[in-house]
Amino acid sequence: MIQKDPNGVLRDWQLGRNPCTWYGVTCSMGRATQLDLTGCYLVGTISFDPLASLDMLSVLKLPTNSFSVVVMRVSIHCQGCAGKVKKHLSKMEFFCPTGFLLANLLELGNRPHISLTKLSQRYGPIMTLHLGQITTVVVSSSAIAKQVLQTHDQLFCNRTVSDSVQACKHGENGMPWIPVSAKWRNLRKICNSQLFATNVLDASQANHHLKVQELIADVHESVVKGDAVEIGRAAFKTKLNLMSRTVFFVDLADQNSERAREFKELVRSIMEEISKPNLADYFPVLKKIDPVGIRRRLTRHFLKMFDLFDRLIIQRMESRKAPDYIMTSDMLDTLINSSEEKNEDMDMVETQHLFLVSGYLYIF
């Protein structure tokens, strides 16, 4: 139902007339192929269900209009649950002021968190945004977020995998990205029982304390010399050392080490690439050509990182053969011990991606 039609563009939308003569409708061979109501400033309630019968409709443009969309009752079946979760959505606000191709992308601006806050004040705690060709549901209320993340977490536990993360099949092997499955449960078991168990974390407290003390000492030295402290650089170095000590029991932010400089540069490059907006994430048809080149560059960075991991693993394997080798509590020794207890070879692909995940989780 249209409440406002200030320009009277829909006055000829009458059942007795041929729809191909209606304002904004374009037909081909007697079938509606386009509906363009750009700039009409219409206000009202519409339903997209009747549009489903327009099987030839390829273009729908509704910018500079304000519509509430009637959504049919939706039942979401909970896999593995005894019952089913029913969602009754009576109305959801829909707006597309920036055009059909970009949809709401330009509405986010350069400060999307602030833009989303303003939009939620107008459209409510649940919004449907059309970011390019991707439909995104935005939750901006703590009560509804609890429903999504806690009450119905089984339904919403999988993540959207960005195109950049598909480099070197990381999206298929990195634990944060793979869907809930036997593989995911196995990785989660390894992390919970061996890598991030309480006794393992307690054993690494001394290393963490040492790195924090080094950070304080560096800041104090700069103060004594009267030098400015680059907070970002100092924090990055500390986090990098915390990560490398936890995983490999070595300092990979040491400026005197060639390997450390290589690792530091790789981490910075990966951070920069992952944080860049990617057209392929909003227009999936572009994934094949990787228009911005992020996946290609990340593939090179990941391969270099895997090579570095392999060298560290081989070096550790050789060190463990020495009779005077002192066992550490880092992730690498823990994984090697687990493989030896099971009388199995280490899964190098699984280990590489696990270390890669540990790296950017610490940094971010």
C-alpha positions as a Markdown table, in Angstrom:
| # | Residue | x | y | z |
|---|---|---|---|---|
| 1 | Met | 0.0 | 0.0 | 0.0 |
| 2 | Ile | 1.4 | 3.4 | -1.0 |
| 3 | Gln | 0.7 | 6.2 | 1.5 |
| 4 | Lys | 2.4 | 9.0 | -0.4 |
| 5 | Asp | 2.8 | 9.5 | -4.1 |
| 6 | Pro | 3.8 | 13.2 | -4.3 |
| 7 | Asn | 4.4 | 13.2 | -8.1 |
| 8 | Gly | 1.4 | 11.1 | -9.0 |
| 9 | Val | 3.5 | 8.6 | -10.9 |
| 10 | Leu | 1.3 | 5.6 | -10.0 |
| 11 | Arg | -2.0 | 7.2 | -11.0 |
| 12 | Asp | -2.0 | 5.1 | -14.2 |
| 13 | Trp | -1.3 | 1.9 | -12.4 |
| 14 | Gln | -4.8 | 0.5 | -12.9 |
| 15 | Leu | -5.9 | -3.1 | -13.3 |
| 16 | Gly | -7.9 | -2.2 | -16.4 |
| 17 | Arg | -4.8 | -1.0 | -18.2 |
| 18 | Asn | -1.9 | -2.9 | -19.8 |
| 19 | Pro | 0.9 | -3.1 | -17.2 |
| 20 | Cys | 3.4 | -2.4 | -19.9 |
| 21 | Thr | 2.0 | 1.2 | -20.1 |
| 22 | Trp | 2.4 | 1.8 | -16.4 |
| 23 | Tyr | 5.0 | 4.4 | -15.3 |
| 24 | Gly | 8.4 | 2.9 | -14.6 |
| 25 | Val | 7.6 | -0.5 | -16.3 |
| 26 | Thr | 9.6 | -1.7 | -19.3 |
| 27 | Cys | 8.5 | -4.7 | -21.2 |
| 28 | Ser | 9.9 | -7.1 | -23.8 |
| 29 | Met | 7.6 | -9.3 | -25.8 |
| 30 | Gly | 4.7 | -8.4 | -23.5 |
| 31 | Arg | 6.6 | -9.4 | -20.3 |
| 32 | Ala | 7.8 | -7.0 | -17.7 |
| 33 | Thr | 11.6 | -6.9 | -17.6 |
| 34 | Gln | 12.4 | -3.7 | -15.7 |
| 35 | Leu | 10.8 | -1.7 | -12.9 |
| 36 | Asp | 12.4 | 1.7 | -12.3 |
| 37 | Leu | 10.8 | 4.0 | -9.7 |
| 38 | Thr | 13.9 | 6.2 | -9.2 |
| 39 | Gly | 13.3 | 9.6 | -7.8 |
| 40 | Cys | 9.6 | 9.2 | -7.1 |
| 41 | Tyr | 9.8 | 9.8 | -3.4 |
| 42 | Leu | 7.1 | 7.2 | -2.7 |
| 43 | Val | 6.3 | 6.2 | 0.9 |
| 44 | Gly | 4.4 | 3.1 | 1.9 |
| 45 | Thr | 4.4 | -0.7 | 2.4 |
| 46 | Ile | 5.2 | -3.2 | -0.3 |
| 47 | Ser | 5.7 | -6.9 | -0.6 |
| 48 | Phe | 8.2 | -8.6 | -2.8 |
| 49 | Asp | 6.2 | -11.8 | -3.0 |
| 50 | Pro | 4.2 | -10.7 | -6.1 |
| 51 | Leu | 7.5 | -9.9 | -7.8 |
| 52 | Ala | 8.4 | -13.6 | -7.6 |
| 53 | Ser | 5.9 | -14.3 | -10.4 |
| 54 | Leu | 7.7 | -11.8 | -12.7 |
| 55 | Asp | 10.2 | -14.4 | -14.0 |
| 56 | Met | 11.5 | -12.0 | -16.7 |
| 57 | Leu | 12.2 | -9.1 | -14.3 |
| 58 | Ser | 15.9 | -8.4 | -14.4 |
| 59 | Val | 16.2 | -4.8 | -13.2 |
| 60 | Leu | 14.5 | -3.4 | -10.0 |
| 61 | Lys | 15.4 | 0.2 | -9.1 |
| 62 | Leu | 13.9 | 1.8 | -6.0 |
| 63 | Pro | 16.3 | 4.6 | -4.9 |
| 64 | Thr | 15.0 | 7.8 | -3.1 |
| 65 | Asn | 11.9 | 5.9 | -1.9 |
| 66 | Ser | 11.0 | 4.8 | 1.6 |
| 67 | Phe | 9.3 | 1.4 | 1.8 |
| 68 | Ser | 8.4 | -1.0 | 4.6 |
| 69 | Val | 8.6 | -4.5 | 3.3 |
| 70 | Val | 6.0 | -7.0 | 4.5 |
| 71 | Val | 7.9 | -10.3 | 5.2 |
| 72 | Met | 6.0 | -13.6 | 5.4 |
| 73 | Arg | 6.3 | -15.7 | 8.5 |
| 74 | Val | 9.6 | -17.6 | 8.5 |
| 75 | Ser | 10.3 | -20.9 | 10.3 |
| 76 | Ile | 14.0 | -21.7 | 10.9 |
| 77 | His | 14.6 | -25.4 | 11.6 |
| 78 | Cys | 17.3 | -25.9 | 14.1 |
| 79 | Gln | 19.6 | -28.8 | 13.0 |
| 80 | Gly | 20.1 | -31.2 | 15.8 |
| 81 | Cys | 17.4 | -29.6 | 18.0 |
| 82 | Ala | 14.3 | -31.3 | 19.2 |
| 83 | Gly | 12.0 | -28.5 | 18.1 |
| 84 | Lys | 12.2 | -25.6 | 15.7 |
| 85 | Val | 12.7 | -21.9 | 16.2 |
| 86 | Lys | 10.0 | -19.7 | 14.8 |
| 87 | Lys | 10.6 | -16.2 | 13.8 |
| 88 | His | 7.6 | -14.0 | 13.1 |
| 89 | Leu | 8.8 | -11.0 | 11.3 |
| 90 | Ser | 5.9 | -8.6 | 10.5 |
| 91 | Lys | 7.8 | -5.7 | 9.0 |
| 92 | Met | 11.4 | -5.0 | 8.1 |
| 93 | Glu | 12.5 | -1.6 | 6.8 |
| 94 | Phe | 14.0 | -1.6 | 3.3 |
| 95 | Phe | 15.7 | 1.3 | 1.7 |
| 96 | Cys | 17.9 | 1.6 | -1.4 |
| 97 | Pro | 18.7 | 5.2 | -1.8 |
| 98 | Thr | 22.0 | 4.9 | -3.7 |
| 99 | Gly | 20.9 | 2.9 | -6.7 |
| 100 | Phe | 20.3 | -0.8 | -7.7 |
| 101 | Leu | 24.0 | -1.6 | -8.5 |
| 102 | Leu | 25.7 | -0.3 | -5.3 |
| 103 | Ala | 22.6 | -0.6 | -3.2 |
| 104 | Asn | 23.4 | 0.6 | 0.4 |
| 105 | Leu | 27.2 | 0.5 | 0.1 |
| 106 | Leu | 27.6 | 4.2 | -0.2 |
| 107 | Glu | 25.3 | 4.7 | 2.9 |
| 108 | Leu | 28.1 | 3.3 | 5.1 |
| 109 | Gly | 30.5 | 6.1 | 4.3 |
| 110 | Asn | 34.0 | 6.2 | 5.8 |
| 111 | Arg | 32.8 | 5.5 | 9.3 |
| 112 | Pro | 30.4 | 2.6 | 9.0 |
| 113 | His | 29.9 | 2.0 | 12.7 |
| 114 | Ile | 28.5 | 5.5 | 13.1 |
| 115 | Ser | 26.4 | 5.1 | 9.9 |
| 116 | Leu | 24.9 | 1.8 | 11.1 |
| 117 | Thr | 24.1 | 3.4 | 14.5 |
| 118 | Lys | 22.2 | 6.2 | 12.8 |
| 119 | Leu | 20.4 | 3.8 | 10.5 |
| 120 | Ser | 19.4 | 1.6 | 13.4 |
| 121 | Gln | 17.8 | 4.6 | 15.1 |
| 122 | Arg | 15.6 | 5.0 | 12.1 |
| 123 | Tyr | 15.0 | 1.4 | 11.0 |
| 124 | Gly | 15.2 | -0.5 | 14.3 |
| 125 | Pro | 17.5 | -3.1 | 15.8 |
| 126 | Ile | 17.3 | -5.5 | 12.8 |
| 127 | Met | 18.0 | -4.2 | 9.4 |
| 128 | Thr | 18.4 | -5.7 | 6.0 |
| 129 | Leu | 21.1 | -4.0 | 3.9 |
| 130 | His | 22.0 | -4.7 | 0.4 |
| 131 | Leu | 25.7 | -4.3 | 0.0 |
| 132 | Gly | 26.3 | -4.7 | -3.7 |
| 133 | Gln | 24.8 | -8.1 | -4.5 |
| 134 | Ile | 25.1 | -9.3 | -0.9 |
| 135 | Thr | 22.1 | -9.2 | 1.4 |
| 136 | Thr | 23.3 | -8.5 | 5.0 |
| 137 | Val | 21.3 | -8.6 | 8.2 |
| 138 | Val | 22.5 | -6.1 | 10.8 |
| 139 | Val | 21.7 | -6.6 | 14.4 |
| 140 | Ser | 22.3 | -3.5 | 16.6 |
| 141 | Ser | 20.5 | -4.4 | 19.9 |
| 142 | Ser | 22.2 | -6.3 | 22.7 |
| 143 | Ala | 18.9 | -8.2 | 23.4 |
| 144 | Ile | 18.7 | -9.4 | 19.8 |
| 145 | Ala | 22.4 | -10.0 | 19.6 |
| 146 | Lys | 22.0 | -12.3 | 22.6 |
| 147 | Gln | 19.3 | -14.2 | 20.7 |
| 148 | Val | 21.6 | -14.6 | 17.7 |
| 149 | Leu | 24.9 | -15.3 | 19.4 |
| 150 | Gln | 23.7 | -17.3 | 22.5 |
| 151 | Thr | 20.1 | -18.6 | 22.2 |
| 152 | His | 20.3 | -19.6 | 18.5 |
| 153 | Asp | 24.0 | -19.8 | 18.1 |
| 154 | Gln | 23.8 | -23.2 | 16.3 |
| 155 | Leu | 21.9 | -21.5 | 13.5 |
| 156 | Phe | 24.3 | -18.6 | 13.1 |
| 157 | Cys | 27.7 | -20.1 | 14.0 |
| 158 | Asn | 29.2 | -20.2 | 10.5 |
| 159 | Arg | 31.0 | -17.2 | 9.2 |
| 160 | Thr | 30.9 | -15.4 | 5.9 |
| 161 | Val | 34.2 | -16.2 | 4.3 |
| 162 | Ser | 35.7 | -13.2 | 2.4 |
| 163 | Asp | 37.3 | -13.8 | -1.0 |
| 164 | Ser | 40.8 | -12.8 | 0.3 |
| 165 | Val | 40.7 | -15.6 | 2.9 |
| 166 | Gln | 40.3 | -18.2 | 0.1 |
| 167 | Ala | 44.0 | -17.6 | -0.7 |
| 168 | Cys | 45.9 | -21.0 | -0.4 |
| 169 | Lys | 42.6 | -22.6 | 0.6 |
| 170 | His | 42.8 | -20.9 | 4.0 |
| 171 | Gly | 39.0 | -20.6 | 4.0 |
| 172 | Glu | 38.9 | -24.4 | 3.8 |
| 173 | Asn | 41.6 | -25.1 | 6.5 |
| 174 | Gly | 41.6 | -22.2 | 8.9 |
| 175 | Met | 39.5 | -23.0 | 12.0 |
| 176 | Pro | 37.7 | -19.6 | 12.2 |
| 177 | Trp | 36.3 | -20.0 | 8.7 |
| 178 | Ile | 35.4 | -23.7 | 8.2 |
| 179 | Pro | 31.8 | -24.7 | 9.0 |
| 180 | Val | 30.9 | -26.8 | 12.0 |
| 181 | Ser | 32.0 | -30.3 | 10.9 |
| 182 | Ala | 34.2 | -33.2 | 12.1 |
| 183 | Lys | 37.3 | -31.3 | 10.9 |
| 184 | Trp | 36.3 | -28.2 | 12.8 |
| 185 | Arg | 35.5 | -30.3 | 16.0 |
| 186 | Asn | 38.9 | -32.0 | 15.8 |
| 187 | Leu | 40.8 | -28.6 | 15.5 |
| 188 | Arg | 38.7 | -27.2 | 18.3 |
| 189 | Lys | 39.6 | -30.2 | 20.5 |
| 190 | Ile | 43.3 | -29.8 | 19.8 |
| 191 | Cys | 43.1 | -26.1 | 20.7 |
| 192 | Asn | 41.0 | -26.6 | 23.9 |
| 193 | Ser | 42.9 | -29.7 | 25.2 |
| 194 | Gln | 46.5 | -29.0 | 24.1 |
| 195 | Leu | 47.2 | -25.4 | 22.9 |
| 196 | Phe | 44.9 | -23.3 | 25.1 |
| 197 | Ala | 44.4 | -25.5 | 28.1 |
| 198 | Thr | 44.7 | -23.9 | 31.5 |
| 199 | Asn | 48.0 | -25.6 | 32.3 |
| 200 | Val | 49.5 | -24.5 | 29.0 |
| 201 | Leu | 48.5 | -20.9 | 29.4 |
| 202 | Asp | 49.8 | -20.9 | 33.0 |
| 203 | Ala | 53.1 | -22.2 | 31.8 |
| 204 | Ser | 53.4 | -19.3 | 29.3 |
| 205 | Gln | 52.7 | -16.5 | 31.9 |
| 206 | Ala | 56.4 | -16.0 | 32.6 |
| 207 | Asn | 57.0 | -15.3 | 28.9 |
| 208 | His | 54.2 | -12.9 | 28.7 |
| 209 | His | 55.4 | -11.1 | 31.8 |
| 210 | Leu | 58.9 | -10.8 | 30.3 |
| 211 | Lys | 57.6 | -9.3 | 27.1 |
| 212 | Val | 55.5 | -6.7 | 28.9 |
| 213 | Gln | 58.6 | -5.8 | 31.1 |
| 214 | Glu | 60.6 | -5.4 | 27.9 |
| 215 | Leu | 57.9 | -3.0 | 26.5 |
| 216 | Ile | 58.0 | -1.0 | 29.7 |
| 217 | Ala | 61.8 | -0.8 | 29.6 |
| 218 | Asp | 61.7 | 0.4 | 25.9 |
| 219 | Val | 59.3 | 3.1 | 26.8 |
| 220 | His | 61.4 | 4.2 | 29.8 |
| 221 | Glu | 64.5 | 4.3 | 27.7 |
| 222 | Ser | 62.8 | 6.5 | 25.1 |
| 223 | Val | 61.6 | 8.8 | 28.0 |
| 224 | Val | 65.2 | 9.1 | 29.3 |
| 225 | Lys | 66.5 | 10.0 | 25.9 |
| 226 | Gly | 63.7 | 12.4 | 25.2 |
| 227 | Asp | 62.6 | 10.4 | 22.1 |
| 228 | Ala | 59.0 | 10.2 | 21.0 |
| 229 | Val | 57.3 | 6.8 | 21.6 |
| 230 | Glu | 55.6 | 5.3 | 18.6 |
| 231 | Ile | 52.8 | 3.5 | 20.5 |
| 232 | Gly | 51.6 | 1.6 | 17.4 |
| 233 | Arg | 55.0 | 0.3 | 16.6 |
| 234 | Ala | 55.8 | -0.6 | 20.2 |
| 235 | Ala | 52.5 | -2.4 | 20.7 |
| 236 | Phe | 52.9 | -4.3 | 17.4 |
| 237 | Lys | 56.4 | -5.5 | 18.4 |
| 238 | Thr | 55.1 | -6.7 | 21.8 |
| 239 | Lys | 52.2 | -8.6 | 20.3 |
| 240 | Leu | 54.4 | -10.1 | 17.6 |
| 241 | Asn | 56.8 | -11.3 | 20.2 |
| 242 | Leu | 54.1 | -12.7 | 22.4 |
| 243 | Met | 52.7 | -14.6 | 19.5 |
| 244 | Ser | 56.0 | -16.0 | 18.3 |
| 245 | Arg | 57.1 | -17.0 | 21.9 |
| 246 | Thr | 53.8 | -18.8 | 22.4 |
| 247 | Val | 54.0 | -20.6 | 19.1 |
| 248 | Phe | 57.7 | -21.1 | 18.4 |
| 249 | Phe | 59.4 | -19.9 | 21.7 |
| 250 | Val | 61.5 | -17.4 | 19.6 |
| 251 | Asp | 61.4 | -13.6 | 19.3 |
| 252 | Leu | 60.3 | -12.8 | 15.7 |
| 253 | Ala | 60.4 | -9.1 | 16.2 |
| 254 | Asp | 64.1 | -9.0 | 16.9 |
| 255 | Gln | 65.6 | -6.4 | 14.5 |
| 256 | Asn | 69.0 | -8.2 | 14.5 |
| 257 | Ser | 67.5 | -11.3 | 12.9 |
| 258 | Glu | 66.9 | -11.6 | 9.2 |
| 259 | Arg | 64.2 | -14.2 | 9.7 |
| 260 | Ala | 62.5 | -11.9 | 12.3 |
| 261 | Arg | 62.5 | -9.0 | 9.8 |
| 262 | Glu | 61.0 | -11.3 | 7.1 |
| 263 | Phe | 58.3 | -12.5 | 9.5 |
| 264 | Lys | 57.5 | -9.0 | 10.6 |
| 265 | Glu | 57.1 | -7.7 | 7.1 |
| 266 | Leu | 54.9 | -10.6 | 6.1 |
| 267 | Val | 52.6 | -10.0 | 9.1 |
| 268 | Arg | 52.3 | -6.3 | 8.2 |
| 269 | Ser | 51.6 | -7.2 | 4.6 |
| 270 | Ile | 48.9 | -9.7 | 5.5 |
| 271 | Met | 47.3 | -7.3 | 7.9 |
| 272 | Glu | 47.1 | -4.6 | 5.3 |
| 273 | Glu | 45.7 | -6.9 | 2.6 |
| 274 | Ile | 43.0 | -8.5 | 4.9 |
| 275 | Ser | 41.8 | -5.1 | 6.1 |
| 276 | Lys | 41.3 | -3.7 | 2.6 |
| 277 | Pro | 37.8 | -3.6 | 1.2 |
| 278 | Asn | 37.3 | -6.0 | -1.7 |
| 279 | Leu | 34.9 | -5.6 | -4.5 |
| 280 | Ala | 34.6 | -9.4 | -4.9 |
| 281 | Asp | 33.0 | -9.6 | -1.5 |
| 282 | Tyr | 30.1 | -7.5 | -2.6 |
| 283 | Phe | 29.9 | -8.7 | -6.2 |
| 284 | Pro | 30.6 | -12.5 | -6.2 |
| 285 | Val | 30.6 | -12.6 | -10.0 |
| 286 | Leu | 34.0 | -10.8 | -9.8 |
| 287 | Lys | 35.7 | -13.5 | -7.7 |
| 288 | Lys | 37.0 | -15.3 | -10.7 |
| 289 | Ile | 39.0 | -12.3 | -11.8 |
| 290 | Asp | 40.1 | -11.0 | -8.4 |
| 291 | Pro | 39.7 | -7.3 | -9.6 |
| 292 | Val | 41.6 | -5.7 | -6.7 |
| 293 | Gly | 44.3 | -8.4 | -6.7 |
| 294 | Ile | 44.0 | -9.0 | -2.9 |
| 295 | Arg | 43.8 | -12.7 | -3.2 |
| 296 | Arg | 46.8 | -12.9 | -5.5 |
| 297 | Arg | 48.9 | -10.9 | -3.1 |
| 298 | Leu | 47.8 | -12.8 | -0.1 |
| 299 | Thr | 48.6 | -16.1 | -1.8 |
| 300 | Arg | 52.2 | -14.9 | -2.2 |
| 301 | His | 52.3 | -13.8 | 1.5 |
| 302 | Phe | 50.7 | -17.0 | 2.8 |
| 303 | Leu | 53.2 | -19.2 | 0.8 |
| 304 | Lys | 56.1 | -17.2 | 2.2 |
| 305 | Met | 54.7 | -17.6 | 5.7 |
| 306 | Phe | 54.2 | -21.3 | 5.2 |
| 307 | Asp | 57.8 | -21.6 | 4.0 |
| 308 | Leu | 58.9 | -19.8 | 7.2 |
| 309 | Phe | 56.8 | -22.1 | 9.3 |
| 310 | Asp | 58.3 | -25.2 | 7.6 |
| 311 | Arg | 61.8 | -24.0 | 8.3 |
| 312 | Leu | 61.0 | -23.5 | 12.0 |
| 313 | Ile | 59.4 | -26.9 | 12.2 |
| 314 | Ile | 62.3 | -28.7 | 10.6 |
| 315 | Gln | 64.8 | -26.8 | 12.8 |
| 316 | Arg | 62.8 | -27.8 | 15.9 |
| 317 | Met | 62.6 | -31.5 | 14.7 |
| 318 | Glu | 66.4 | -31.5 | 14.4 |
| 319 | Ser | 66.9 | -29.8 | 17.8 |
| 320 | Arg | 64.7 | -32.4 | 19.5 |
| 321 | Lys | 67.1 | -35.1 | 18.4 |
| 322 | Ala | 69.8 | -33.7 | 20.7 |
| 323 | Pro | 70.1 | -35.5 | 24.0 |
| 324 | Asp | 70.3 | -32.2 | 25.9 |
| 325 | Tyr | 67.2 | -30.7 | 24.3 |
| 326 | Ile | 65.0 | -29.0 | 26.9 |
| 327 | Met | 61.3 | -29.4 | 26.2 |
| 328 | Thr | 59.2 | -26.1 | 26.0 |
| 329 | Ser | 55.5 | -25.5 | 26.4 |
| 330 | Asp | 55.0 | -23.7 | 23.1 |
| 331 | Met | 52.5 | -24.7 | 20.5 |
| 332 | Leu | 55.0 | -26.4 | 18.2 |
| 333 | Asp | 56.4 | -28.7 | 20.9 |
| 334 | Thr | 52.8 | -29.5 | 22.0 |
| 335 | Leu | 51.8 | -30.5 | 18.5 |
| 336 | Ile | 54.9 | -32.6 | 17.9 |
| 337 | Asn | 54.3 | -34.4 | 21.2 |
| 338 | Ser | 50.7 | -35.1 | 20.3 |
| 339 | Ser | 51.8 | -36.5 | 16.9 |
| 340 | Glu | 54.4 | -38.7 | 18.6 |
| 341 | Glu | 51.9 | -40.0 | 21.2 |
| 342 | Lys | 49.5 | -41.0 | 18.4 |
| 343 | Asn | 52.4 | -42.4 | 16.4 |
| 344 | Glu | 51.4 | -40.2 | 13.4 |
| 345 | Asp | 53.2 | -37.8 | 11.2 |
| 346 | Met | 52.3 | -34.1 | 11.7 |
| 347 | Asp | 49.6 | -32.9 | 9.3 |
| 348 | Met | 51.7 | -30.1 | 7.7 |
| 349 | Val | 48.7 | -28.4 | 6.0 |
| 350 | Glu | 46.7 | -28.4 | 9.2 |
| 351 | Thr | 49.6 | -27.1 | 11.2 |
| 352 | Gln | 50.5 | -24.4 | 8.8 |
| 353 | His | 47.0 | -23.0 | 8.8 |
| 354 | Leu | 46.7 | -23.3 | 12.6 |
| 355 | Phe | 49.9 | -21.3 | 13.0 |
| 356 | Leu | 48.7 | -18.7 | 10.5 |
| 357 | Val | 45.4 | -18.3 | 12.4 |
| 358 | Ser | 47.3 | -18.0 | 15.7 |
| 359 | Gly | 49.4 | -15.2 | 14.1 |
| 360 | Tyr | 46.7 | -12.9 | 13.0 |
| 361 | Leu | 44.4 | -13.6 | 16.0 |
| 362 | Tyr | 47.2 | -12.4 | 18.3 |
| 363 | Ile | 47.9 | -9.3 | 16.1 |
| 364 | Phe | 44.3 | -8.3 | 15.6 |
